[in-house]
Amino acid sequence: MSTYNFYYDRNAYTLSFNSMGGSFVLSKTVLYEAPMAQHEPDDPTREHYVFKGWYLDSDYMLPYDFGTATMPGSNVQLYAKWESSQYSAKFYTHEGDGTPVKTQGIAQGEYIKDPGVYIVGQGYEGLGEFLGWYWYLPGTDRLVAYSWETPVSGDVTLYGRWKTDGFSLTYDKGIGFGSVPVDTNSYALGVKAPVKDALLSASGKTFVGWQVDGSGRTYYPGNTIKMNGDTKLVARYVNPSLAVSLVFNANYGSNPATETWTAEKNDYVTLPDSMFDRAGYSFAVWNTKT
């Protein structure tokens, strides 16, 4: 029997750099699957700009990490990202904050981009509902919404604007049938609104509670929800085999009052602070024993 040994040459591919107006960066030849960390070049330079890293695309959506990458079975082209050092745009969550949440460098005539820190119309705990970025019109004391189509001609400071009161809590029956509760109250930021019950049903399923916009934690009737903006609670239903009863007993008197919640089996339930009143006593804690 003969034994044959086969030897292969590992393919090599080109790693090239587009410095996008910066100093020239020499291309490299790299073996297939070789770690790229040892091939990371020195940062290029560009007058009045700061180098912000290498990207796989010229739109700067795909940052390149030399520390974790290996050479693929094809050539690689990288693009330098730059940020101007001529002017700066600073974003503050509130006017008067000492530290910006984001800073951008911009050149004369360029445009500031939405930093993506907050989303307009979305509520944030402790902040409220974000209304947008505002700035003082140059030379005035007028605070107005900033337009991303404004060409830059100097440093710009922007402040987040927030809605902190007048929040509504609404209910949606989702896939079910029946009437949802109506909450006519207007809530301020941080107020805990009571979650209401409803007589709802769905084909082959049991109503157990509510979720904000139909996802996340389940709020059971009798819970409270902290208001950080306009909030919509969507009914949640489960298979009957997963629905269990959670009975609250006032635990005093000859015929103690009770209240029953329908909950999902194995779910974590936030118990109410209290739901019964007893003259001369203050509620202490819930217990599974009498």
N, C-alpha and C positions, 0 to 999 in steps of 0.2 A: 504494500500500500504506500502510495506517495503522499507526502504532505506539502501543501502549497501555502505560502504566505503572501497575502495581498497587502500592498501599501498604497495609501491614498494621500494626495496632496490636498490640504484644506483650502477651499476657495477663499479668495480675498476680495473685498469690496471697498468702494471709495466712500469716505466720510468727508463731505464738503460743507463749507460754511459760507452763507451769504450774510455779510456783516451789515447789510441794509444801510449803507452810507457811512459805516465806521471803517476803522483801519482793516487792512487786508489780513485774512486768516488763512494759512496754508492748508490745503486738503491733505488727508491722510489715507493710507491704505491699511485696512484692518482685516484680520482673519475672521472668518465666520465663527460666531458664538464667542468671540473674545470679549472679555469685560471692557466696557467703554471708559471706566474710571481713569485708566492710565492714558487715555487719549483725549482727555478734556483739555482744550487749549487755554492759554491765558486770555483774560477778558479783552475784547477789542476796545478801542477808544473812539470817541467822537466829540468834537468840540461842542460845548453847551448841552451835552446829553449825558445821561447816566445809563450804563448798561444794565438791563433787567433780566438777562438770561437768554438761553437758546430755546427755540421752539421748532416743532416739526412742520409748522404751517405758517404762512405769512400773515394769517389773520390772528395769530397768537392765541389759538384755542387749545393747543396741545403742547404743554411745557415738556422739555426733555430733561430727564434725570440721568446724568452720566454715572451716578453712583449705583444705580440698579440695572441699567440697560446693558444688553449684549448686542454684538453686531448681528443683524439679521442676514438672510440670504439674498440681500439686494443692497444697492447703493443707498446711502442716507444723506439727505440734504437738510441742513439746519439753518434757521433764520434768527438773526439777532433782534431782540426787542430793546427799544430805547425809550427813555422818558426824558423829556426836556428839563433842563435845569434853569431855563430862563425865567419862567413864572411858575407859581404853585397854586393849586386849588385845594383848600382845606375844608373838610366836611365835619361839622360838629353836630352831635345828637341834639343838643339844646344850645341856644344862645347863652353865653356865659360859661360854658364848659371849658376846662383848662386844656384838655387834650383832644385833638381831632380823632375821629374814628377811621378816617381815611385821608390820604394826601395823594394828589396827582401832580405830576410835572407837565407843563404845557408850554409850547412855544407860541410866539406871536402869530395870531391869526388861526391857531388851532382851536379845537372844540373840546370842552370838558365832557367826559363820559359819565353816565350814571354809575356810581361805584357799586351798586348792587347790595349795599349794606342792609337797606330796608326796602320793602315792597309797598308801593302806594295802595292804600285800602286795606292793608293787613294790620291786625292788632298785635301788639307786643307787650308782654307782661311788664307792668311797672311804667310803661311809656304811653300806651294808648294806641290809637289808630293813626298810622303814618299817612300824612297828607301830601308830602313831597318836600323837595329842597327849596329853600328860599334864600334870597340875598337882598342886601340894601342896594338900590339903584345908585350907581356912582354919583357922589356929590349931593345925595338926598338922605332923608331919614325914612324913606318909604321901603318897607319890607314886602317884596313881591316874589311870586313863584319864578324860579330860574328856568330859562329856556336852554336846552342843550344845543340849540342852533345859534347861540351867541358866540361870535369869535372872540378869543381872548386877547386883551391888550394890556394886561397887568395881573397882579395877584388877585385871586378871588376867594372869598370866604362864604361858605354856604351853611345854613342852619336847617336842621330838621324841624318841620312843623307838625304838631300833633293835635288830634282831637281827644279830649280827656273827659268829656261828659256827653249826656244825651244818647247813650248807647241803648240799643234795643235787644231784647231776647225773644226770638221767634222759634216756633216749633214746626216741624215738617214730618208728616206721617210716613214718608218713604214709600215702601212697596205695600204698605198695609191699607186697611180700611178703617173708617171711624173719624171722629172729630178730635182735632188737636187742641190743646189749651191755648189760651190767648193771654199774653202778659202785656198789659198796657203801661207798665212802669217805664220810666226813663232812668238809666243807671249811670253813675259816674265811675271813673277809672278806679279799679280795685275793690269796688263794692261786690259783696257776695250775693248773688241772686238765687232765690229758692227755685229748685227744679220741680216742675209740676208733674202730676200723674195724668194718665189718659187711658181710655177704654179703646184699645186698638187691637186689631187682629190682622193676620196675613195667612194666605193659603198654606196650611201645613206647618205654621210656625207660631211661636208665642212671643208677645211683646215683653221685653225685659227692661228697657230703659232708653237712654238717649246718648248720641255721640255728636261732638262738634263737627259739623259738615260731613257727618257719616263715617268718621274714622276716629281712632284713638280710644281713650278711656271711656268706659260706660258710666254715665251719670244716672243714678237711680232716683225715682221720685222721692223727694225728701232730702236729697243731697243739696248742696249749694254749688254754684259755679262762679269763679272769680271773673269779673267783667274787665276785659282789656280792649274791647271794641264791640261793634255790632256782632252778635253771635246767633248762629242758627243751629238748633239742636234737631238732629234727624233720628227718627225712631229706629231702634235696633230690635231685630227678631232673631230667635234661635229655634232649633228643633226642640219639640216638647221634651225629648229625653234629656236635654241639657238644661232645662228650666227647673229651678228648685225654689222653695219658699223660705224666706227669712222672716221669722216672726219676732216682733218686738213686744214685750210684755211690761206693762207699767209697774208690776210687782208690788202693788199695795192695794188694800181693800179686799172685800169678800169676793168681788167679781172684777179682777183687774182688767183694765182696758188693754186691747192689743191692736197692733197694726202689722200688716203683712206686705212685704215686698216680694216680687218675683225677680229672681236674679239668675245669672248664668252660673252653672256648676263650675267650681274651681276658679271663679273670677275673684279678684281682689275688690272688696266692697268698702267704701269709706262710710263709716257709721255716722249717723247724725249726732250732733251734740246732745240733743234731747228732743222728744216729741210729745212728752206728757208733762202736765203740771200737777204739783201736789202742794197743798197749802202748808206752809211752815217748813218746807224742805227745798233744798237745791239739788239738782241732778249731779251725780258724781261720775259714774262710769257704767258702761254696759258689761254684763257678765252672763256666761252661759249657765250659771247656777242661780237658783233662787235664794 
